[in-house]
Amino acid sequence: MQQIEIGAFASFNIAIMVLAVGKLLHRRLHFLRSYNIPEPVTSGLLVSLLVGVLHAVSGLELGFNLAVRDFLLLYFFAGIGLNADVRTLRSGGWPLLILLAATVVYIVLQNLAGVTMASLLGLNPLVGLLTGSVSLVGGHGTAIAWGPRFAELHGVRSAVEIGAASATLGLILSALMGGPIARILIHRIPMPDQQPEAEALRDPMEETALPGPPITSFQLLATLFWLNMCLGLGQLIYAALDALSRSLPLFVCALFAGILLTNTLPRLVRIPWPAHSTALAVVSDVALGVFLAMSLMSLQLWTLQGLGGPLLLILGVQFLIAFAYALLVVFRLMGSNYQAAVICAGFGGFSLGATPTAMANMAAVTQTYGPAAKAFLILPLVSGFFVDIANSLVIQRFISWLT
């Protein structure tokens, strides 16, 4: 079987073209806009399908070098941090705690569903755990990290492959479910409440829906400079935590760095600041779009062949549970308003996929209906930081219970 990997520079440029195609498709096809499907999801999945067909016909495995991808994710979260005012963070305290509690309950429910379905289908209950929060809430990273332990210590055959394939299908489902969730919920809200209240902080995707003033070269240079300062400070925070035997995802460190800079420097020194600017909105939009396009176009769909009927059935049940939990539980707990609907779109993204998918889902909704700044601050803190800790603890408890 022949394998070809496209280099980092070429992969980056292909992702740019894929994102452009997604934007064109959304202009032409109303139903994509109506259901708030993120633009890079449409074209990214289309490319992955074409690559899958190529593999089925010729046996060729086409891969993409994703070296640029994670850098773009850091840019996006640094942009959220630069737009973050401390007053908004204070007002988001209780919703953050409520969403965290709801997510922990969901993680337990997701694992119970996986274990129960696996047992009913005659599979090892630990396989159900692999198709639960190990691969879904946890994503590819958690599945790959825990897979060898399931295989070596608990005798689960092909644990890594099961986890990675489940995470891949979960990512696809999560990218498609957030928009429809928000559409259903927003149509339930009385018309006066459908538009979000005016806020001091706008989310970083707002200007893609409502174009702002023209971008000057100076504004763009200043935006890129301060984004890079956030990334540098984020690296220092990451290294300091690592030295203290603590860990945070690097994108969360970049987010914290942006929050720290935007709430100190502009108040100490009168300098042009990129917060809420059109330049920052455009850079954030492009960074997230290209990141997600690269993630989805690089999916090797032929790896899903190993799932089989029983595992597909388990994942189908997981999808229905995630959809229902967002509609019936998360929406009500978060206030049954527009902000709650946007958060539910994001919850659909990380409940089966990953934080970037959640952010793309929310961005697609806000481009249609208006900004939701608190959602863009609350959700990544829950899904990118607290959930990883909670998920590890829950997984360990389930392993102890099942073995």
Salt bridges, closest charged atoms under 4 A:
GLU39 OE1 - LYS23 NZ 2.77
ASP70 OD1 - ARG69 NE 3.65
ASP85 OD1 - ARG87 NE 2.79
ASP85 OD2 - ARG267 NH2 3.79
GLU206 OE1 - ARG202 NE 3.53
GLU207 OE2 - ARG202 NH1 2.98
ASP285 OD2 - LYS23 NZ 3.97
